[in-house]
Amino acid sequence: MTKQQNIIESVIVLIIVSLMVLVGNHVGFHNNMVEALPGMGILLLLCVAGVATNMFVFKKIPSVLFVITYGVIVTVPGFPLAETVNAAVAKVHFLALTTPILAYAGVAIGKDLDTFKKSGWRIVVVSLFVMISTYIASAAIAQGVLKFMGDI
């Protein structure tokens, strides 16, 4: 497959996921699909930009790093359209975004269930440590930022 075919395939998948998110956002959280469309479009563009950067520039770095970086840049206070972007994206509920991701993860694990079984009990212990460590680190960072900002 050529790079052009890969990017087209990725964009198609991202559009399908975006549509799923819009439906989930409407059904689960009663947000109007038309009102959420600009925010979902912005998120889609950020994802496409991240995937394209990964495919054409930095091949060994995960696409999610670029998506997050672009997202931070366009939402940081001081960026010319930050308020508009934040207002539009706020209409897309976070949990509506996680549903397709978790579904994909479930399918991916189900597809490789034999490999998962071979990992044995050790993978459970490692997963627990990773989840607990991530939670504690996130809570500590949030605590520090909120204290620094004077919110607590």
Backbone hydrogen bonds in HBPLUS format (Angstrom, degrees):
<---DONOR---> <-ACCEPTOR-->    atom                        ^
c    i                          cat <-CA-CA->   ^        H-A-AA   ^      H-
h    n   atom  resd res      DA  || num        DHA   H-A  angle D-A-AA Bond
n    s   type  num  typ     dist DA aas  dist angle  dist       angle   num
A0006-ASN N   A0002-THR O   2.97 MM   4  6.29 157.1  2.03 149.9 156.7     1
A0007-ILE N   A0003-LYS O   2.93 MM   4  6.18 160.2  1.97 152.9 156.8     2
A0008-ILE N   A0004-GLN O   3.06 MM   4  6.22 157.8  2.12 143.6 149.9     3
A0009-GLU N   A0005-GLN O   2.88 MM   4  6.05 161.2  1.92 149.4 154.9     4
A0010-SER N   A0006-ASN O   2.87 MM   4  6.06 157.0  1.92 146.6 153.4     5
A0011-VAL N   A0007-ILE O   2.88 MM   4  6.05 157.3  1.93 147.5 153.3     6
A0012-ILE N   A0008-ILE O   2.99 MM   4  6.21 158.4  2.04 149.1 154.7     7
A0013-VAL N   A0009-GLU O   3.03 MM   4  6.29 162.8  2.06 149.8 154.1     8
A0014-LEU N   A0010-SER O   2.88 MM   4  6.09 159.0  1.92 149.2 155.6     9
A0015-ILE N   A0011-VAL O   2.87 MM   4  6.08 149.6  1.96 147.2 155.3    10
A0016-ILE N   A0012-ILE O   3.00 MM   4  6.27 159.3  2.04 149.7 155.1    11
A0017-VAL N   A0013-VAL O   2.93 MM   4  6.19 163.3  1.96 152.8 157.2    12
A0018-SER N   A0014-LEU O   2.86 MM   4  6.00 152.2  1.93 140.6 149.0    13
A0019-LEU N   A0015-ILE O   2.94 MM   4  6.22 155.0  2.00 149.9 155.6    14
A0020-MET N   A0016-ILE O   2.99 MM   4  6.31 154.5  2.06 147.0 154.4    15
A0021-VAL N   A0017-VAL O   2.86 MM   4  6.15 152.8  1.93 149.8 157.5    16
A0022-LEU N   A0018-SER O   2.93 MM   4  6.22 157.2  1.98 149.0 154.9    17
A0023-VAL N   A0019-LEU O   3.00 MM   4  6.27 159.8  2.04 149.4 154.3    18
A0024-GLY N   A0020-MET O   2.87 MM   4  6.08 166.2  1.89 150.8 155.2    19
A0025-ASN N   A0021-VAL O   2.71 MM   4  5.82 151.1  1.80 149.2 157.9    20
A0026-HIS N   A0022-LEU O   3.00 MM   4  6.19 146.1  2.12 140.1 148.4    21
A0027-VAL N   A0023-VAL O   2.83 MM   4  6.03 174.5  1.83 161.9 163.2    22
A0028-GLY N   A0024-GLY O   2.86 MM   4  5.49 155.0  1.92 138.0 146.0    23
A0029-PHE N   A0025-ASN O   3.25 MM   4  5.34 142.4  2.40 114.7 124.9    24
A0031-ASN N   A0025-ASN O   3.31 MM   6  5.88 171.3  2.32 132.5 132.7    25
A0030-HIS N   A0026-HIS O   3.01 MM   4  4.55 126.5  2.30 118.2 122.8    26
A0036-ALA N   A0032-ASN O   3.00 MM   4  6.23 146.6  2.11 148.1 157.8    27
A0037-LEU N   A0033-MET O   2.98 MM   4  5.99 121.7  2.33 138.1 151.8    28
A0040-MET N   A0036-ALA O   2.94 MM   4  6.17 160.3  1.98 158.5 165.0    29
A0041-GLY N   A0037-LEU O   2.81 MM   4  5.96 150.8  1.90 149.6 158.3    30
A0042-ILE N   A0038-PRO O   2.93 MM   4  6.24 150.8  2.02 146.9 154.1    31
A0043-LEU N   A0039-GLY O   3.00 MM   4  6.29 162.2  2.03 148.1 152.7    32
A0044-LEU N   A0040-MET O   2.82 MM   4  6.01 153.5  1.89 145.7 153.6    33
A0045-LEU N   A0041-GLY O   2.89 MM   4  6.13 159.0  1.94 147.1 152.4    34
A0046-LEU N   A0042-ILE O   2.95 MM   4  6.23 156.1  2.01 150.5 157.0    35
A0047-CYS N   A0043-LEU O   2.99 MM   4  6.25 156.0  2.05 146.9 153.2    36
A0048-VAL N   A0044-LEU O   2.88 MM   4  6.15 163.0  1.91 155.6 160.2    37
A0049-ALA N   A0045-LEU O   2.88 MM   4  6.02 161.0  1.92 147.7 153.3    38
A0050-GLY N   A0046-LEU O   2.95 MM   4  6.16 155.5  2.01 144.2 150.9    39
A0051-VAL N   A0047-CYS O   2.89 MM   4  6.13 163.3  1.92 154.0 158.2    40
A0052-ALA N   A0048-VAL O   2.85 MM   4  5.96 163.6  1.88 151.0 156.2    41
A0053-THR N   A0049-ALA O   2.90 MM   4  6.02 158.1  1.95 145.5 151.8    42
A0054-ASN N   A0050-GLY O   3.01 MM   4  6.19 156.8  2.06 143.4 149.8    43
A0055-MET N   A0051-VAL O   2.90 MM   4  6.17 156.9  1.95 150.6 156.9    44
A0056-PHE N   A0052-ALA O   2.92 MM   4  5.98 160.3  1.96 154.5 158.8    45
A0057-VAL N   A0053-THR O   2.85 MM   4  5.28 149.7  1.95 139.8 146.4    46
A0058-PHE N   A0053-THR O   3.16 MM   5  6.47 150.0  2.26 145.2 153.2    47
A0065-LEU N   A0062-PRO O   3.14 MM   3  5.77 145.1  2.27 114.0 122.0    48
A0066-PHE N   A0063-SER O   2.95 MM   3  5.38 122.2  2.29 109.4 123.0    49
A0067-VAL N   A0063-SER O   3.03 MM   4  6.37 160.6  2.07 155.5 161.8    50
A0068-ILE N   A0064-VAL O   2.96 MM   4  6.05 168.2  1.98 149.4 152.2    51
A0069-THR N   A0065-LEU O   3.01 MM   4  6.13 159.2  2.05 141.3 147.7    52
A0070-TYR N   A0066-PHE O   2.87 MM   4  6.01 169.1  1.88 155.2 157.5    53
A0071-GLY N   A0067-VAL O   2.91 MM   4  6.04 155.4  1.97 145.6 153.3    54
A0072-VAL N   A0068-ILE O   2.86 MM   4  6.10 156.5  1.92 152.4 158.1    55
A0073-ILE N   A0069-THR O   2.99 MM   4  6.21 160.6  2.03 149.2 154.6    56
A0074-VAL N   A0070-TYR O   3.05 MM   4  6.29 165.1  2.07 154.2 156.5    57
A0075-THR N   A0072-VAL O   3.29 MM   3  5.31 144.9  2.43  98.0 107.9    58
A0076-VAL N   A0072-VAL O   3.02 MM   4  5.87 122.9  2.36 148.9 158.8    59
A0079-PHE N   A0076-VAL O   3.01 MM   3  5.84 166.1  2.03 145.9 148.4    60
A0082-ALA N   A0079-PHE O   3.08 MM   3  5.21 171.7  2.09 121.7 122.6    61
A0085-VAL N   A0081-LEU O   2.90 MM   4  6.09 167.1  1.92 163.3 167.3    62
A0086-ASN N   A0082-ALA O   2.85 MM   4  5.96 168.9  1.86 154.2 157.6    63
A0087-ALA N   A0083-GLU O   2.96 MM   4  6.06 159.2  2.00 144.7 150.5    64
A0088-ALA N   A0084-THR O   3.00 MM   4  6.18 157.5  2.05 147.9 153.9    65
A0089-VAL N   A0085-VAL O   2.90 MM   4  6.04 170.7  1.90 159.6 162.3    66
A0090-ALA N   A0086-ASN O   2.97 MM   4  5.91 141.2  2.13 140.7 150.5    67
A0091-LYS N   A0088-ALA O   3.28 MM   3  5.80 158.5  2.33 109.7 115.7    68
A0092-VAL N   A0089-VAL O   3.01 MM   3  5.54 166.8  2.02 118.5 122.3    69
A0096-ALA N   A0093-HIS O   3.08 MM   3  5.37 131.4  2.32 103.6 116.6    70
A0097-LEU N   A0094-PHE O   2.94 MM   3  5.22 131.8  2.18 102.6 115.9    71
A0098-THR N   A0094-PHE O   3.20 MM   4  6.62 141.8  2.35 143.7 154.6    72
A0099-THR N   A0095-LEU O   3.30 MM   4  6.44 141.9  2.46 144.0 150.7    73
A0102-LEU N   A0098-THR O   2.84 MM   4  6.03 163.4  1.87 162.6 166.2    74
A0103-ALA N   A0099-THR O   2.95 MM   4  6.16 153.7  2.02 149.7 157.7    75
A0104-TYR N   A0100-PRO O   2.91 MM   4  6.10 157.4  1.97 144.4 150.0    76
A0105-ALA N   A0101-ILE O   2.93 MM   4  6.22 157.6  1.98 147.1 153.7    77
A0106-GLY N   A0102-LEU O   2.91 MM   4  6.12 155.9  1.97 146.1 152.3    78
A0107-VAL N   A0103-ALA O   3.00 MM   4  6.29 157.2  2.05 148.9 154.7    79
A0108-ALA N   A0104-TYR O   2.82 MM   4  6.05 160.9  1.86 153.4 159.2    80
A0109-ILE N   A0105-ALA O   2.90 MM   4  6.11 159.9  1.94 150.8 155.6    81
A0110-GLY N   A0106-GLY O   2.87 MM   4  5.98 158.4  1.92 144.1 151.1    82
A0111-LYS N   A0107-VAL O   2.86 MM   4  6.01 145.6  1.98 145.9 154.7    83
A0112-ASP N   A0108-ALA O   3.26 MM   4  6.46 144.3  2.39 137.9 146.2    84
A0112-ASP N   A0109-ILE O   3.15 MM   3  5.18 124.0  2.48  95.8 109.7    85
A0116-PHE N   A0112-ASP O   2.98 MM   4  6.27 157.6  2.03 152.1 159.3    86
A0117-LYS N   A0113-LEU O   2.82 MM   4  6.06 152.7  1.89 149.5 156.3    87
A0118-LYS N   A0114-ASP O   3.06 MM   4  6.31 149.0  2.16 142.9 150.9    88
A0119-SER N   A0116-PHE O   3.22 MM   3  5.33 137.5  2.41  97.1 108.5    89
A0120-GLY N   A0117-LYS O   3.17 MM   3  5.55 141.6  2.32 105.8 115.3    90
A0124-VAL N   A0121-TRP O   3.09 MM   3  5.34 129.0  2.36 102.9 115.8    91
A0125-VAL N   A0121-TRP O   3.30 MM   4  6.70 156.9  2.35 151.4 156.9    92
A0126-VAL N   A0122-ARG O   2.94 MM   4  6.22 167.6  1.96 156.3 159.5    93
A0127-SER N   A0123-ILE O   2.90 MM   4  5.95 158.8  1.94 141.2 147.7    94
A0128-LEU N   A0124-VAL O   2.94 MM   4  6.14 159.0  1.98 149.3 154.6    95
A0129-PHE N   A0125-VAL O   3.03 MM   4  6.30 163.2  2.06 152.2 156.3    96
A0130-VAL N   A0126-VAL O   2.91 MM   4  6.15 159.7  1.96 152.5 158.5    97
A0131-MET N   A0127-SER O   2.89 MM   4  6.09 167.0  1.91 154.5 157.7    98
A0132-ILE N   A0128-LEU O   2.90 MM   4  6.02 169.5  1.91 153.9 157.2    99
A0133-SER N   A0129-PHE O   2.88 MM   4  5.87 161.8  1.91 145.3 151.3   100
A0134-THR N   A0130-VAL O   2.90 MM   4  5.98 159.7  1.94 147.7 153.6   101
A0135-TYR N   A0131-MET O   2.96 MM   4  6.13 159.0  2.01 147.4 153.2   102
A0136-ILE N   A0132-ILE O   2.95 MM   4  6.17 169.1  1.96 155.3 157.8   103
A0137-ALA N   A0133-SER O   2.90 MM   4  6.01 166.0  1.92 151.6 156.1   104
A0138-SER N   A0134-THR O   2.88 MM   4  5.96 159.6  1.92 146.8 152.9   105
A0139-ALA N   A0135-TYR O   2.90 MM   4  6.09 161.2  1.94 151.1 156.4   106
A0140-ALA N   A0136-ILE O   2.92 MM   4  6.10 155.5  1.98 147.6 154.5   107
A0141-ILE N   A0137-ALA O   2.95 MM   4  6.15 160.8  1.99 150.2 155.1   108
A0142-ALA N   A0138-SER O   2.91 MM   4  6.07 165.3  1.93 150.8 155.2   109
A0143-GLN N   A0139-ALA O   2.89 MM   4  6.00 158.5  1.93 145.6 151.9   110
A0144-GLY N   A0140-ALA O   2.98 MM   4  6.18 162.8  2.01 148.1 152.4   111
A0145-VAL N   A0141-ILE O   2.92 MM   4  6.14 164.6  1.94 155.5 159.5   112
A0146-LEU N   A0142-ALA O   2.88 MM   4  5.97 168.4  1.89 153.7 157.3   113
A0147-LYS N   A0143-GLN O   2.93 MM   4  6.04 153.7  2.00 146.5 153.9   114
A0148-PHE N   A0144-GLY O   2.91 MM   4  6.03 159.1  1.96 146.0 152.2   115
A0149-MET N   A0145-VAL O   2.91 MM   4  6.13 150.0  2.00 148.0 156.0   116
A0151-ASP N   A0146-LEU O   2.95 MM   5  5.27 141.3  2.10 160.2 161.1   117
A0150-GLY N   A0147-LYS O   3.05 MM   3  4.99 143.8  2.19  96.0 107.2   118
